[in-house]
Amino acid sequence: MVFKLVSQYDPTGDQPQAIEQILKTFDSGIDYCTLQGVTGSGKTFTMANVIKALNCPTLVLSHNKTLAAQLYGEFRNFFPNNAVEYFVSYYDYYQPEAYLPATDTYIEKDLSINDEIEKMRLSTTATLLSGRRDVIVVSSVSCLYGIGNPADFHANTITLKVGQIINHKQILYRLVDALYTRTEIELTPATFRVKGETIDIMAAFGEKCYRILFFDDEIEAIYSINPLTGHKIESLNEVSLFPANLFVTTKERINEAVNQIYLDMGKQVAFFERESRPTEAKRIQQRVEYDLEMIKELGYCPGIENYSRYFDGRAAGTRPFCLLDYFPEDFLLIVDESHVTIPQVRAMFGGDRARKENLVEYGFRLPAARDNRPLRFEEFEELTGRTLYVSATPADYEIIRSEGAVVEQIIRPTGLIDPPLEVRSSENQIDDLIEQIELRTQKDEKVIVTTLTKRSAEELATYFERMGIRCRYIHSDIDTLERVQILEDLRGGLFDVLIGVNLLREGLDLPEVSLVAIIDADMEGMLRNVRAITQIAGRAARHENGLVIMYAGKVTKTMRASIEESNYRRYKQIRYNMEHNMMPRQAHKSGSTQELIASQAAPVAADTQSAYDTTADIDTRIAQARADMERAAKSLDFLAAARFRDLMYELQKQKESK
């Protein structure tokens, strides 16, 4: 199949030339290109048009789950008839295994797996191995962590055809090898049910359920059925059933792995005994023997990923298999917000290795645990071919990698121009800022103020409150969910000024903000370089009256460069608007799920205990909160799901207190 882009809009502004230049770059044999697009210029739509034109499997890499979910939703809307998949970490909560020698503290691994995301991960790998070319996978950097060998995953895929000669017991054995579970009651994903010579199977992901009918050793018919009623939906000639886990392997490899693990355990025990470390020797022996007994009896053990090298058949020190191994060689990689994503990819290996070294050194894991890791950066580079870096402020790495193939996308479809950057004296800066804030609050517009330290953000918030200004502060000490709520409260009008240290976070979409004030703009450093100032200024780029004020004692080279870059963009944008008779129009952000949460939570906070005179009232609200939580999780709005969960817990506490 080919990609079919569905949109009521055509490329406008800079988008047509950006699309053309990117395609020309790739056609000329250059494998790396950078799209430098300002905030709100429609970079995602440009990406979609490039994908359509190249018509090859595509991986879109994002630096966090929330933005990945946003991109996934947008690409599904652009390509409703194609395979758009979502691959992120399936942990709702994850505490990695660790050992702290200084305090002799062992921290056991603790986790909570999101079943819906696990199904989507399975769907991703199955779709890639199916041979389809019209595949877009939106992923976080978790795609660079180790998963099962694609050859083993493919070997455990079960293909059944009408007329095929096969004993039905063979199918049952193969289903068990693919980690399906037999049941006699309701079918759930990755389960099967047997009645005589009829096998009902529910696929490992999705809601598909199949009935296989046998006549002797021949498959007589295959139906898709309703899993609840068993009613036939349609007849099929063929069906493929994919394994229920990404870490599936073959029996032969399991036997080989167990033998090799025993040998390596003996070597490690001998090493610790030579070093006169009997505690570590005993510890590793007990741990490995226990794990191997579980593997032989059940097929798995807690922490089985630490033995992945043995099950994959890899040599010591070699990289693990990852999602990139499931793509064909000619796939396209798009790195969204590349100036953040690339450093994240670069840092992943070092953080993982530091934790593993302690576990190996003190006898909690075999040395093979080191090979259960994310990719090194150079390994990541080796696995990628054609790559499009996308960012409003690309870093030096992307520009150098692209060999000068940097495509600008400056014009916004809304006609909005970049906010002007003004420099004002830091003398009496707070008095001037208060005056500017009052001008905005009279128009019901919002303000962002960035400081250099957490303490200064908190002290400024305290001072503003004394002056009667409705404000809040936000920084890294604030819980993630609370940060989201603070941003929603700003949009909802509960306060007017948001103060923070690092408010240039990519994806911070606040069209209500008309003023961004940068305190200590002349303090050169990570938070006041050209890239940081450009990102901060972008937070006011969605408002027609946007303005950025830099308070400083002097004009630095960084400030001058930021102003020159801003003036260059504004000139091009204003000229385009004049040539095309375009009037700028205010950008709007649709109401979020958080607003729905607020409407649900408000009665809980406002009503007195008498509102819940009966347990049935609370039970109804708990059931509604649970349903909302599950719905938000299925739609990939994880932050909303967490808020509904907290609401449900609060209601349960009220019920218990009654």
Summary of the structure (lengths in Angstrom):
residues: 658
radius of gyration: 28.4
end to end distance: 59.3
largest distance: 91.5
contacts: 2089
relative contact order: 0.10
helix: 47%
strand: 18%
